[in-house]
Amino acid sequence: MKKLLLALLMLFTSVYAVEAVNSSTTWTTGAYENNAHLSKRLFINDANKLVVKIKGSTEFDYDFVYVYNQNGKLIKKISGAIDTEFLVDGSSIKVELISDDEVTDSGITVNISKSKTDSVTSWKTGEYSNNSNLQKELYINGAKKLNVKIKGSTELDCDFVLIYDQNGNLIQKLSGVIDADFTVNGSAITAQLISDETQTDSGIDVTISKPKDTVSYWNTGKYSNNSNLLKELYINSAKSINVKIQGEVEEDYDFLYIYNKQGDLIKKLSGNINSEFNVDSSSILVKLTSDDSTIGKGVVVTISDLNSSNNQSISLLGSIDSLPNGKMRHFSINKSESKVYFANGYGLYVYNIEDPQEPLFSGNSLDGYNIVVKNNKIAYSVSHPPVISHHTHSDIKELSIVDDSNISKVRQIGRVGGFITEMKLSYNKRYLYVINLAGGIAGPSHYNLYKYNLKKAKYVFKVRYGSYHYMKEIGLTHTDKYLFLYSKNNNKTEVAIYNTKNKNAKKLPTITNIDSNIHKMLTSSDDKKLFIATDKGLKIYDISNISKPKEIVTYPTNDVVYDIALSKDNKKIYMANAANGLEVLDISNLYSITKVANYETPKATKISLSKNESKIYLVDEQNGFLILSNQ
């Protein structure tokens, strides 16, 4: 009986002992001594992967913590102020702390646990200490590639952020004011922040995600001193890409570096930048670094696929080489698309374009400068004398409507006084918006904007700007509720937004971050996007919240975008891009704008589309009025 009880007791003890040693998950060294060699094996028997966390402090660069996996391979060697978290394959690790013969510290605490999550995607260091060695492994199980974003600040050239791939290869080393965005092959990265013994900073935020198929645009904006900005641009399906860069950095002190997919430096730029080149790769890495004084406006970088399958064909159908007098300035097409009207200060000229290959001159009327067409009625401003310059601006007095069946019959709808500089017809064709310059030659002038009800022949809305506040261009929403008014005042450019249903002309928030002249403004058919043609390219804004317009993207060009036209489906935009001629952009993905067509002309200035978009009407200062086939 005693033997049986003893056997049962021994069995119970052995079972309990086995259960008790299934895991050992925590080790705290406490304050250690000189010449210490401390070690501990931590394990969870049924684990396939461990999360390892280590916190504490050792003498920086003299006393070290070593972490080995279950096969004895060294995984980590760390020192200083430690706060690290990482993954280790297997069910166990061995941790060692080895110190030298002088100066000790408070030691470390190591904790392991089973990896229970499929992803850890963010890390925020917060403000860090001197001699820090902070680490975090971020991962998305099953991912083949990661998009890595890093923002924050470290002491320039003294405290560093290091990014390693899942194989331990160093991918990036960053310092200073950091704003980085790049991709890494694999499902995991290790982010590390190492500081020296003097001066710290606010630290960094690191996030990872699965990357998009295309990232083709980067606008650095106005950057800071000691910046280290990094962005990878790529089109995964591309074999070769076109790169456009425009902007400004401090010459000979701040630099823009362009690297190809293999990491080779292919461009180093500084100062005023206007560069376009091709790269035989699907991606580039762009880096902007600045020194500790004087900054620039920053740069805009875009890439496009050189071999895009979306390319469309444009060819010439016919042309009107020149007008009887003067240059081609403003033109408009009638409802049936059988006639084109030109007004240029010398007169109103009409051509029949039913046969695009043989346009026929149909006649001319009184002197006209600006023109819009409603059905078969033409509204235009009248000039006396016909030669228009800033010296005769007060001579333009009349806003007139001409019947298309008899263009010599003029019905005057009002005397607005001064020089009518711009007209725009509302999308519903009920209202005509007019900008006029009033005032004498000797005295100060002022600008007025009128909204005319064409049926009642009177204005229902008015905005007035003071002396030397120049109104330049009008943009409208399709609902005719909001007006975008571009103006310049003391060389400051702004786009003011007005609710035209409010007779008090109350101004809504203003867009001010435009650093070049504006030539045309259009809205998308749903009135959620605003497209602006400028001296430097195309700007696109989100206006879905009209009180908080937000820039989405800038597509830079190396010449002036004088005019733009938008396809009905809002997927393509047509640009009259001066010496670049006609350019057609695919904007179905605003973050991957691609040029799909180009028609070369010496100086394209005005553009319009036919109703079914099968024809493009283009004015070029040297080649005249072109009728193009759009396939």
Secondary structure, DSSP 8 states (H G I E B T S, - for coil): -HHHHHHHHHHHHHHHHHHHTSEE-EEE--S--TT-EEEEEEEETT-SEEEEEEEEE--TTTSEEEEE-TTS-EEEEE-SEEEEEEEEESSEEEEEEE--SS----EEEEEEEE---SEE-EEE--S--TTEEEEEEEEETT-SEEEEEEEEE--TTTSEEEEEETTS-EEEEE-SEEEEEEEEESSEEEEEEE--SS----EEEEEEE---SEE-EEE--S--TTEEEEEEEEETT-SSEEEEEEEE--TTTSEEEEE-TTS-EEEEE-SEEEEEEEESSSEEEEEEE--SS----EEEEEEEETT-TT---EEEEEEE---SSS---EEEE-TTS-EEEEE-SS-EEEEE-SSTTS-EEEEE-S-EEEEEEETTEEEEEE-SSSS--GGGGGG--EEEEEETTEEEEEEEEEE--SEEEEEEE-TTSSEEEEEEEES-SSS--EEEEEEEETTTTEEEEEEEE-TTEEEEEEEE-TTS-EEEEEEEETTEEEEEEEETT-TT--EEEEE----S-EEEEEE-TTS-EEEEEETTEEEEEE-SSTTS-EEEEEEE-SS---EEEE-TTSSEEEEE-BTT-EEEEE-SSTTS-EEEEEE--S-EEEEEE-TTSSEEEEEETTTEEEEEEE-
